């Protein structure tokens, strides 16, 4: 059920739960005042970039 809701929210894009969790956690820390804007951006970019690199490597290894 959760996958259907996420699929509807983000359309055909595949959104990994790890990226979503990292983004939600950093938003929570930012809202609580435990993280500044620069830290929020750094955390989000790190997790998104890591996930993108892993997907690219997987696609390269599988030949597609």
N, C-alpha and C positions, 0 to 999 in steps of 0.2 A: 504494500500500500504506500509506503514512504517513497519507494522508487517511482511509482506513478505520479505522486505529487511533485517530486523533484523533476521528473521528466516533463511534466506540464509547465512547471515554472521556467525551465531552462531550454525548452524545445528539444531539438535533435542533438544538441551538444551533450557530450558525455562529461559529467562532472564527477570527479572522484570524491569519495567521502572524506579522504584525507585533506584535500584542499578545502572542502567545505568546513570541516572541523577546525582546521588551522585558522581560517578566516573568522569563524564564529568565536573561537577562543581569543583571537587578537582583538576582535570587536568588544568582547566582554572585558578584557583587560583595559582597553582604551576607555570604555564607558565608566569603569570603576576608578579611573584615574591612575592606574598602575602602569600605563604605557602611554608615551607621547605619540604624536602623529608620525614622526620619523621612524620610531620603532615599529609602529603598526605597518607602515609601508614595507620596511625591511623584512619583517616576518612573513607578510603575505607574498612578497616577491620571491623570497627564498623557497617557500613551499610550492608555489605555482611553478617556479623555474625548475625545481627538483622533479616535480611530477612530469613536466613537459619533457625534460631530458630523459627520464626513464621511458616514457612512451616513444620518444624518437629512437632511442637505442633498441627498444623492442621491435619497432617497425623495421629498422635497419637490419637487425639480426634475422628477422623472418623474411627478408627480401622484398618487403612491400612498403 
